[in-house]
Amino acid sequence: MSKKIAVVMTDQFEDSEYTEPAKAYKEAGHQVTVIEKEKGNSVKGKQGEASVSVDAAIDEVKPEDFDALFIPGGFSPDILRADDKFVKFAKKFVDDKKPVFAICHGPQLLITAEALNGRDATGYVSIHVDLKNAGATLHDKEVVVCGNQLVTSRTPDDLPAFIKESLALL
């Protein structure tokens, strides 16, 4: 059955951490909706390889409209976590026990949402202390699945495992 996946990202996302999972989700028949501050914006990857059109503004969407949340890494999650609308949006998915997929720096948005306490997670090495301080149990491995809901990975090298586990939850 086709699922609706919300993707929250802005400029400076890690190119492959969006493009590869999004391609896999679409190929599996799922609908991917890119959400940023303004619909129609084009957000650019930090490697300069990807430019992605924004499908919806954060003000136009509700977590209830989606089955899962995907947070690509790069600098994008750090930028988004300064905006309370994105923080509340992400927290609602966790609170509602919907699947959440976060790679690399993606968990930063969940840290700010105070949504990782008591959960198993991983992320880029530079946020390991942040994950622990947020109450997560840190596992330094390519993919961590927590409670049939949360899928986290560390780097683009972990994408095959991240995509496999994300698709399994969908």
CYANA upper distance limits for C-alpha pairs under 8 A (distance plus 0.5 A):
  1 MET  CA     29 GLY  CA      8.43
  2 SER  CA     29 GLY  CA      6.11
  2 SER  CA     30 HIS  CA      5.27
  2 SER  CA     31 GLN  CA      7.53
  3 LYS  CA     29 GLY  CA      8.33
  3 LYS  CA     30 HIS  CA      5.47
  3 LYS  CA     31 GLN  CA      6.65
  3 LYS  CA     66 PHE  CA      8.10
  3 LYS  CA     67 ASP  CA      6.34
  3 LYS  CA     68 ALA  CA      8.07
  3 LYS  CA    170 LEU  CA      7.48
  4 LYS  CA     30 HIS  CA      6.62
  4 LYS  CA     31 GLN  CA      5.31
  4 LYS  CA     32 VAL  CA      6.71
  4 LYS  CA     33 THR  CA      7.98
  4 LYS  CA     65 ASP  CA      8.24
  4 LYS  CA     66 PHE  CA      5.50
  4 LYS  CA     67 ASP  CA      5.74
  4 LYS  CA     68 ALA  CA      7.11
  5 ILE  CA     30 HIS  CA      7.70
  5 ILE  CA     31 GLN  CA      6.45
  5 ILE  CA     32 VAL  CA      5.40
  5 ILE  CA     33 THR  CA      6.66
  5 ILE  CA     66 PHE  CA      6.32
  5 ILE  CA     67 ASP  CA      6.46
  5 ILE  CA     68 ALA  CA      5.32
  5 ILE  CA     69 LEU  CA      6.12
  5 ILE  CA     70 PHE  CA      7.28
  6 ALA  CA     32 VAL  CA      6.70
  6 ALA  CA     33 THR  CA      5.57
  6 ALA  CA     34 VAL  CA      6.78
  6 ALA  CA     35 ILE  CA      7.36
  6 ALA  CA     66 PHE  CA      6.68
  6 ALA  CA     67 ASP  CA      8.35
  6 ALA  CA     68 ALA  CA      6.73
  6 ALA  CA     69 LEU  CA      5.34
  6 ALA  CA     70 PHE  CA      6.59
  7 VAL  CA     32 VAL  CA      7.38
  7 VAL  CA     33 THR  CA      6.32
  7 VAL  CA     34 VAL  CA      5.22
  7 VAL  CA     35 ILE  CA      6.30
  7 VAL  CA     69 LEU  CA      6.46
  7 VAL  CA     70 PHE  CA      5.26
  7 VAL  CA     71 ILE  CA      6.44
  7 VAL  CA     72 PRO  CA      8.26
  8 VAL  CA     34 VAL  CA      6.60
  8 VAL  CA     35 ILE  CA      5.44
  8 VAL  CA     36 GLU  CA      6.65
  8 VAL  CA     69 LEU  CA      8.18
  8 VAL  CA     70 PHE  CA      7.22
  8 VAL  CA     71 ILE  CA      6.21
  8 VAL  CA     72 PRO  CA      8.19
  8 VAL  CA     86 PHE  CA      8.09
  9 MET  CA     13 PHE  CA      7.17
  9 MET  CA     34 VAL  CA      7.61
  9 MET  CA     35 ILE  CA      6.98
  9 MET  CA     36 GLU  CA      6.43
  9 MET  CA     43 VAL  CA      8.45
  9 MET  CA     71 ILE  CA      7.29
  9 MET  CA     72 PRO  CA      7.36
  9 MET  CA     76 SER  CA      6.18
  9 MET  CA     77 PRO  CA      7.26
  9 MET  CA     80 LEU  CA      7.67
 10 THR  CA     36 GLU  CA      6.45
 10 THR  CA     43 VAL  CA      6.05
 10 THR  CA     44 LYS  CA      7.98
 10 THR  CA     76 SER  CA      5.70
 10 THR  CA     77 PRO  CA      8.36
 10 THR  CA     79 ILE  CA      8.08
 10 THR  CA     80 LEU  CA      7.72
 11 ASP  CA     43 VAL  CA      5.24
 11 ASP  CA     44 LYS  CA      5.36
 11 ASP  CA     45 GLY  CA      6.55
 11 ASP  CA     46 LYS  CA      7.72
 11 ASP  CA     75 PHE  CA      8.23
 11 ASP  CA     76 SER  CA      6.41
 12 GLN  CA     43 VAL  CA      8.23
 12 GLN  CA     44 LYS  CA      6.51
 12 GLN  CA     45 GLY  CA      5.28
 12 GLN  CA     46 LYS  CA      4.66
 12 GLN  CA     47 GLN  CA      8.40
 12 GLN  CA     74 GLY  CA      6.53
 12 GLN  CA     75 PHE  CA      5.75
 12 GLN  CA     76 SER  CA      5.82
 13 PHE  CA     17 GLU  CA      8.27
 13 PHE  CA     18 TYR  CA      8.02
 13 PHE  CA     44 LYS  CA      7.61
 13 PHE  CA     45 GLY  CA      5.33
 13 PHE  CA     46 LYS  CA      6.23
 13 PHE  CA     72 PRO  CA      7.01
 13 PHE  CA     73 GLY  CA      6.19
 13 PHE  CA     74 GLY  CA      4.86
 13 PHE  CA     75 PHE  CA      6.19
 13 PHE  CA     76 SER  CA      5.24
 13 PHE  CA     77 PRO  CA      8.22
 14 GLU  CA     18 TYR  CA      7.27
 14 GLU  CA     45 GLY  CA      6.17
 14 GLU  CA     46 LYS  CA      6.29
 14 GLU  CA     47 GLN  CA      7.38
 14 GLU  CA     72 PRO  CA      7.27
 14 GLU  CA     73 GLY  CA      5.89
 14 GLU  CA     74 GLY  CA      4.78
 14 GLU  CA     75 PHE  CA      7.98
 14 GLU  CA     76 SER  CA      8.43
 15 ASP  CA     19 THR  CA      6.67
 15 ASP  CA     45 GLY  CA      5.31
 15 ASP  CA     46 LYS  CA      7.08
 15 ASP  CA     47 GLN  CA      6.71
 15 ASP  CA     48 GLY  CA      8.08
 15 ASP  CA     49 GLU  CA      6.89
 15 ASP  CA     50 ALA  CA      6.10
 16 SER  CA     20 GLU  CA      6.02
 16 SER  CA    156 PRO  CA      7.18
 17 GLU  CA     21 PRO  CA      7.17
 17 GLU  CA     72 PRO  CA      5.89
 17 GLU  CA     73 GLY  CA      6.86
 17 GLU  CA    103 ILE  CA      7.61
 17 GLU  CA    156 PRO  CA      6.54
 17 GLU  CA    159 LEU  CA      7.65
 18 TYR  CA     22 ALA  CA      6.40
 18 TYR  CA     72 PRO  CA      5.91
 18 TYR  CA     73 GLY  CA      8.42
 19 THR  CA     23 LYS  CA      6.49
 19 THR  CA     50 ALA  CA      8.06
 20 GLU  CA     24 ALA  CA      6.79
 20 GLU  CA    159 LEU  CA      8.09
 21 PRO  CA     25 TYR  CA      6.53
 21 PRO  CA    159 LEU  CA      8.03
 21 PRO  CA    163 ILE  CA      6.20
 22 ALA  CA     26 LYS  CA      6.62
 22 ALA  CA     32 VAL  CA      7.28
 23 LYS  CA     27 GLU  CA      6.55
 24 ALA  CA     28 ALA  CA      6.67
 24 ALA  CA    163 ILE  CA      7.68
 25 TYR  CA     29 GLY  CA      7.08
 25 TYR  CA     30 HIS  CA      5.88
 25 TYR  CA     31 GLN  CA      7.91
 25 TYR  CA     32 VAL  CA      7.86
 25 TYR  CA    167 LEU  CA      7.54
 26 LYS  CA     30 HIS  CA      5.45
 26 LYS  CA     31 GLN  CA      6.64
 26 LYS  CA     32 VAL  CA      7.35
 28 ALA  CA    167 LEU  CA      8.50
 33 THR  CA     54 VAL  CA      8.35
 33 THR  CA     55 ASP  CA      6.29
 33 THR  CA     56 ALA  CA      7.67
 34 VAL  CA     53 SER  CA      7.94
 34 VAL  CA     54 VAL  CA      5.67
 34 VAL  CA     55 ASP  CA      5.64
 34 VAL  CA     56 ALA  CA      6.95
 35 ILE  CA     39 LYS  CA      7.97
 35 ILE  CA     54 VAL  CA      6.34
 35 ILE  CA     55 ASP  CA      6.59
 35 ILE  CA     56 ALA  CA      5.47
 35 ILE  CA     57 ALA  CA      6.06
 35 ILE  CA     58 ILE  CA      6.40
 36 GLU  CA     41 ASN  CA      8.45
 36 GLU  CA     54 VAL  CA      6.82
 36 GLU  CA     56 ALA  CA      7.20
 36 GLU  CA     57 ALA  CA      5.79
 36 GLU  CA     58 ILE  CA      6.25
 37 LYS  CA     57 ALA  CA      5.53
 37 LYS  CA     58 ILE  CA      6.09
 37 LYS  CA     59 ASP  CA      8.09
 38 GLU  CA     54 VAL  CA      7.67
 38 GLU  CA     56 ALA  CA      7.31
 38 GLU  CA     57 ALA  CA      5.08
 38 GLU  CA     58 ILE  CA      7.86
 39 LYS  CA     54 VAL  CA      5.72
 39 LYS  CA     55 ASP  CA      6.05
 39 LYS  CA     56 ALA  CA      4.99
 39 LYS  CA     57 ALA  CA      5.18
 40 GLY  CA     53 SER  CA      6.54
 40 GLY  CA     54 VAL  CA      5.57
 40 GLY  CA     55 ASP  CA      6.84
 40 GLY  CA     56 ALA  CA      7.89
 41 ASN  CA     53 SER  CA      6.42
 41 ASN  CA     54 VAL  CA      5.80
 42 SER  CA     51 SER  CA      6.77
 42 SER  CA     52 VAL  CA      5.89
 42 SER  CA     53 SER  CA      4.94
 42 SER  CA     54 VAL  CA      6.44
 43 VAL  CA     51 SER  CA      6.10
 43 VAL  CA     52 VAL  CA      5.76
 43 VAL  CA     53 SER  CA      6.92
 43 VAL  CA     54 VAL  CA      7.63
 44 LYS  CA     48 GLY  CA      7.07
 44 LYS  CA     49 GLU  CA      8.48
 44 LYS  CA     50 ALA  CA      6.47
 44 LYS  CA     51 SER  CA      5.00
 44 LYS  CA     52 VAL  CA      6.97
 45 GLY  CA     49 GLU  CA      6.82
 45 GLY  CA     50 ALA  CA      5.65
 45 GLY  CA     51 SER  CA      6.70
 46 LYS  CA     74 GLY  CA      7.64
 46 LYS  CA     75 PHE  CA      8.37
 56 ALA  CA     60 GLU  CA      6.96
 56 ALA  CA     61 VAL  CA      7.59
 57 ALA  CA     61 VAL  CA      7.41
 58 ILE  CA     62 LYS  CA      8.49
 58 ILE  CA     85 LYS  CA      7.55
 58 ILE  CA     86 PHE  CA      7.69
 59 ASP  CA     85 LYS  CA      8.45
 61 VAL  CA     65 ASP  CA      7.48
 62 LYS  CA     66 PHE  CA      8.16
 62 LYS  CA     89 PHE  CA      7.87
 63 PRO  CA     89 PHE  CA      6.66
 63 PRO  CA     90 ALA  CA      8.48
 63 PRO  CA     92 LYS  CA      7.06
 63 PRO  CA     93 PHE  CA      6.98
 67 ASP  CA     98 LYS  CA      6.90
 67 ASP  CA     99 PRO  CA      7.70
 68 ALA  CA     93 PHE  CA      7.74
 68 ALA  CA     98 LYS  CA      6.20
 68 ALA  CA     99 PRO  CA      5.30
 68 ALA  CA    100 VAL  CA      6.30
 68 ALA  CA    101 PHE  CA      8.37
 68 ALA  CA    170 LEU  CA      8.40
 69 LEU  CA     90 ALA  CA      7.85
 69 LEU  CA     93 PHE  CA      7.41
 69 LEU  CA     98 LYS  CA      8.23
 69 LEU  CA     99 PRO  CA      6.87
 69 LEU  CA    100 VAL  CA      5.22
 69 LEU  CA    101 PHE  CA      6.64
 70 PHE  CA    100 VAL  CA      6.41
 70 PHE  CA    101 PHE  CA      5.15
 70 PHE  CA    102 ALA  CA      6.48
 71 ILE  CA     77 PRO  CA      7.78
 71 ILE  CA    100 VAL  CA      8.31
 71 ILE  CA    101 PHE  CA      6.59
 71 ILE  CA    102 ALA  CA      5.18
 71 ILE  CA    103 ILE  CA      7.19
 71 ILE  CA    106 GLY  CA      5.58
 71 ILE  CA    107 PRO  CA      8.14
 72 PRO  CA     76 SER  CA      8.20
 72 PRO  CA     77 PRO  CA      7.98
 72 PRO  CA    102 ALA  CA      6.55
 72 PRO  CA    103 ILE  CA      6.11
 72 PRO  CA    104 CYS  CA      7.83
 72 PRO  CA    105 HIS  CA      8.02
 72 PRO  CA    106 GLY  CA      5.91
 73 GLY  CA     77 PRO  CA      6.81
 73 GLY  CA    102 ALA  CA      7.80
 73 GLY  CA    103 ILE  CA      5.96
 73 GLY  CA    104 CYS  CA      5.38
 73 GLY  CA    105 HIS  CA      4.96
 73 GLY  CA    106 GLY  CA      5.00
 74 GLY  CA    104 CYS  CA      7.56
 74 GLY  CA    105 HIS  CA      6.38
 74 GLY  CA    106 GLY  CA      8.02
 75 PHE  CA     79 ILE  CA      6.98
 75 PHE  CA    105 HIS  CA      7.72
 76 SER  CA     80 LEU  CA      6.67
 77 PRO  CA     81 ARG  CA      6.54
 77 PRO  CA    105 HIS  CA      6.90
 77 PRO  CA    106 GLY  CA      5.91
 77 PRO  CA    107 PRO  CA      8.17
 77 PRO  CA    108 GLN  CA      6.54
 77 PRO  CA    109 LEU  CA      6.07
 78 ASP  CA     82 ALA  CA      7.54
 78 ASP  CA    105 HIS  CA      8.09
 78 ASP  CA    108 GLN  CA      6.78
 78 ASP  CA    109 LEU  CA      7.34
 79 ILE  CA     83 ASP  CA      8.17
 80 LEU  CA     86 PHE  CA      6.67
 80 LEU  CA     87 VAL  CA      8.06
 80 LEU  CA    109 LEU  CA      7.53
 81 ARG  CA     86 PHE  CA      7.03
 81 ARG  CA     87 VAL  CA      6.28
 81 ARG  CA    108 GLN  CA      7.71
 81 ARG  CA    109 LEU  CA      5.62
 81 ARG  CA    112 THR  CA      6.81
 82 ALA  CA     87 VAL  CA      8.48
 83 ASP  CA     87 VAL  CA      7.09
 84 ASP  CA     88 LYS  CA      6.54
 85 LYS  CA     89 PHE  CA      6.60
 86 PHE  CA     90 ALA  CA      6.64
 86 PHE  CA    109 LEU  CA      8.42
 87 VAL  CA     91 LYS  CA      6.66
 87 VAL  CA    109 LEU  CA      6.78
 87 VAL  CA    110 LEU  CA      7.85
 87 VAL  CA    112 THR  CA      7.19
 87 VAL  CA    113 ALA  CA      5.72
 88 LYS  CA     92 LYS  CA      6.69
 88 LYS  CA    113 ALA  CA      7.17
 89 PHE  CA     93 PHE  CA      7.49
 90 ALA  CA     94 VAL  CA      7.35
 90 ALA  CA    109 LEU  CA      7.77
 90 ALA  CA    110 LEU  CA      7.21
 90 ALA  CA    113 ALA  CA      7.49
 91 LYS  CA     95 ASP  CA      6.60
 91 LYS  CA    110 LEU  CA      7.35
 91 LYS  CA    113 ALA  CA      5.91
 91 LYS  CA    114 GLU  CA      8.09
 91 LYS  CA    115 ALA  CA      6.59
 92 LYS  CA     96 ASP  CA      6.40
 93 PHE  CA     97 LYS  CA      6.61
 93 PHE  CA     98 LYS  CA      5.68
 93 PHE  CA     99 PRO  CA      7.69
 93 PHE  CA    100 VAL  CA      7.46
 94 VAL  CA     98 LYS  CA      6.57
 94 VAL  CA     99 PRO  CA      8.03
 94 VAL  CA    100 VAL  CA      7.54
 94 VAL  CA    115 ALA  CA      7.04
 94 VAL  CA    149 GLN  CA      8.49
 95 ASP  CA    115 ALA  CA      8.34
 97 LYS  CA    149 GLN  CA      6.87
 98 LYS  CA    149 GLN  CA      6.63
 99 PRO  CA    148 ASN  CA      8.02
 99 PRO  CA    149 GLN  CA      4.88
 99 PRO  CA    150 LEU  CA      6.28
 99 PRO  CA    151 VAL  CA      8.21
 99 PRO  CA    169 LEU  CA      7.46
 99 PRO  CA    170 LEU  CA      8.09
100 VAL  CA    149 GLN  CA      6.67
100 VAL  CA    150 LEU  CA      5.43
100 VAL  CA    151 VAL  CA      6.77
101 PHE  CA    150 LEU  CA      6.55
101 PHE  CA    151 VAL  CA      5.28
101 PHE  CA    152 THR  CA      6.48
101 PHE  CA    166 SER  CA      7.06
102 ALA  CA    106 GLY  CA      5.18
102 ALA  CA    107 PRO  CA      6.07
102 ALA  CA    150 LEU  CA      8.39
102 ALA  CA    151 VAL  CA      6.84
102 ALA  CA    152 THR  CA      5.44
102 ALA  CA    153 SER  CA      7.32
103 ILE  CA    107 PRO  CA      7.34
103 ILE  CA    123 GLY  CA      6.77
103 ILE  CA    124 TYR  CA      8.32
103 ILE  CA    152 THR  CA      5.83
103 ILE  CA    153 SER  CA      5.17
103 ILE  CA    154 ARG  CA      6.36
103 ILE  CA    155 THR  CA      7.26
103 ILE  CA    162 PHE  CA      8.28
104 CYS  CA    123 GLY  CA      5.20
104 CYS  CA    124 TYR  CA      4.99
104 CYS  CA    152 THR  CA      8.26
104 CYS  CA    153 SER  CA      6.48
104 CYS  CA    154 ARG  CA      4.94
104 CYS  CA    155 THR  CA      5.54
104 CYS  CA    156 PRO  CA      8.13
105 HIS  CA    123 GLY  CA      6.66
105 HIS  CA    124 TYR  CA      6.33
105 HIS  CA    127 ILE  CA      7.58
105 HIS  CA    154 ARG  CA      8.38
106 GLY  CA    110 LEU  CA      8.11
106 GLY  CA    123 GLY  CA      8.05
107 PRO  CA    111 ILE  CA      6.63
107 PRO  CA    123 GLY  CA      7.11
107 PRO  CA    131 LEU  CA      8.35
107 PRO  CA    152 THR  CA      8.04
108 GLN  CA    112 THR  CA      6.83
108 GLN  CA    127 ILE  CA      8.11
109 LEU  CA    113 ALA  CA      6.75
110 LEU  CA    114 GLU  CA      6.68
110 LEU  CA    115 ALA  CA      5.86
110 LEU  CA    116 LEU  CA      6.94
111 ILE  CA    115 ALA  CA      6.69
111 ILE  CA    116 LEU  CA      6.72
111 ILE  CA    130 ASP  CA      7.99
111 ILE  CA    131 LEU  CA      7.33
111 ILE  CA    134 ALA  CA      6.38
114 GLU  CA    134 ALA  CA      7.24
116 LEU  CA    120 ASP  CA      8.36
116 LEU  CA    121 ALA  CA      8.36
116 LEU  CA    131 LEU  CA      8.11
116 LEU  CA    134 ALA  CA      6.67
116 LEU  CA    135 GLY  CA      6.67
116 LEU  CA    136 ALA  CA      5.79
117 ASN  CA    134 ALA  CA      6.33
117 ASN  CA    135 GLY  CA      4.53
117 ASN  CA    136 ALA  CA      5.55
118 GLY  CA    135 GLY  CA      6.19
118 GLY  CA    136 ALA  CA      5.79
118 GLY  CA    137 THR  CA      7.14
119 ARG  CA    135 GLY  CA      7.91
119 ARG  CA    136 ALA  CA      5.41
119 ARG  CA    137 THR  CA      6.45
119 ARG  CA    146 CYS  CA      6.91
120 ASP  CA    136 ALA  CA      6.19
120 ASP  CA    137 THR  CA      5.22
120 ASP  CA    138 LEU  CA      6.59
120 ASP  CA    139 HIS  CA      7.49
120 ASP  CA    144 VAL  CA      7.35
120 ASP  CA    145 VAL  CA      7.76
120 ASP  CA    146 CYS  CA      5.89
121 ALA  CA    131 LEU  CA      8.10
121 ALA  CA    136 ALA  CA      6.74
121 ALA  CA    137 THR  CA      6.70
121 ALA  CA    138 LEU  CA      5.86
121 ALA  CA    139 HIS  CA      6.62
121 ALA  CA    144 VAL  CA      6.20
121 ALA  CA    145 VAL  CA      7.89
121 ALA  CA    146 CYS  CA      7.56
121 ALA  CA    150 LEU  CA      8.35
121 ALA  CA    151 VAL  CA      8.07
121 ALA  CA    152 THR  CA      6.33
121 ALA  CA    153 SER  CA      8.42
122 THR  CA    128 HIS  CA      7.71
122 THR  CA    131 LEU  CA      8.10
122 THR  CA    138 LEU  CA      6.10
122 THR  CA    139 HIS  CA      5.95
122 THR  CA    140 ASP  CA      6.50
122 THR  CA    141 LYS  CA      7.55
122 THR  CA    143 VAL  CA      7.76
122 THR  CA    144 VAL  CA      6.87
122 THR  CA    152 THR  CA      6.07
122 THR  CA    153 SER  CA      6.18
122 THR  CA    154 ARG  CA      6.64
123 GLY  CA    127 ILE  CA      6.91
123 GLY  CA    128 HIS  CA      7.03
123 GLY  CA    131 LEU  CA      8.41
123 GLY  CA    140 ASP  CA      8.35
123 GLY  CA    152 THR  CA      7.00
123 GLY  CA    153 SER  CA      5.96
123 GLY  CA    154 ARG  CA      4.68
123 GLY  CA    155 THR  CA      7.95
124 TYR  CA    128 HIS  CA      7.31
124 TYR  CA    153 SER  CA      8.19
124 TYR  CA    154 ARG  CA      5.00
124 TYR  CA    155 THR  CA      6.67
125 VAL  CA    154 ARG  CA      7.75
127 ILE  CA    131 LEU  CA      6.64
128 HIS  CA    132 LYS  CA      6.85
128 HIS  CA    138 LEU  CA      7.48
129 VAL  CA    133 ASN  CA      6.56
130 ASP  CA    134 ALA  CA      6.58
131 LEU  CA    135 GLY  CA      7.14
131 LEU  CA    136 ALA  CA      5.97
131 LEU  CA    137 THR  CA      8.14
131 LEU  CA    138 LEU  CA      7.28
132 LYS  CA    136 ALA  CA      5.60
132 LYS  CA    137 THR  CA      6.79
132 LYS  CA    138 LEU  CA      6.79
139 HIS  CA    144 VAL  CA      7.61
140 ASP  CA    154 ARG  CA      8.39
141 LYS  CA    153 SER  CA      7.94
141 LYS  CA    154 ARG  CA      7.94
142 GLU  CA    153 SER  CA      5.94
142 GLU  CA    154 ARG  CA      6.63
142 GLU  CA    155 THR  CA      8.39
142 GLU  CA    158 ASP  CA      5.57
142 GLU  CA    161 ALA  CA      7.28
142 GLU  CA    162 PHE  CA      8.05
143 VAL  CA    151 VAL  CA      7.40
143 VAL  CA    152 THR  CA      6.19
143 VAL  CA    153 SER  CA      5.10
143 VAL  CA    154 ARG  CA      7.87
143 VAL  CA    158 ASP  CA      7.41
143 VAL  CA    161 ALA  CA      6.60
143 VAL  CA    162 PHE  CA      6.27
143 VAL  CA    165 GLU  CA      8.33
144 VAL  CA    150 LEU  CA      8.35
144 VAL  CA    151 VAL  CA      6.21
144 VAL  CA    152 THR  CA      5.84
144 VAL  CA    153 SER  CA      6.99
145 VAL  CA    149 GLN  CA      7.64
145 VAL  CA    150 LEU  CA      6.09
145 VAL  CA    151 VAL  CA      5.11
145 VAL  CA    152 THR  CA      7.20
145 VAL  CA    165 GLU  CA      7.93
146 CYS  CA    150 LEU  CA      5.51
146 CYS  CA    151 VAL  CA      7.05
148 ASN  CA    169 LEU  CA      7.28
149 GLN  CA    169 LEU  CA      7.75
151 VAL  CA    162 PHE  CA      7.57
151 VAL  CA    165 GLU  CA      7.46
151 VAL  CA    166 SER  CA      6.93
152 THR  CA    162 PHE  CA      7.52
153 SER  CA    158 ASP  CA      6.68
153 SER  CA    159 LEU  CA      8.06
153 SER  CA    162 PHE  CA      6.56
154 ARG  CA    158 ASP  CA      6.91
155 THR  CA    159 LEU  CA      7.71
158 ASP  CA    162 PHE  CA      6.61
159 LEU  CA    163 ILE  CA      6.36
160 PRO  CA    164 LYS  CA      6.64
161 ALA  CA    165 GLU  CA      6.67
162 PHE  CA    166 SER  CA      6.53
163 ILE  CA    167 LEU  CA      6.54
164 LYS  CA    168 ALA  CA      6.72
165 GLU  CA    169 LEU  CA      6.89
166 SER  CA    170 LEU  CA      6.95
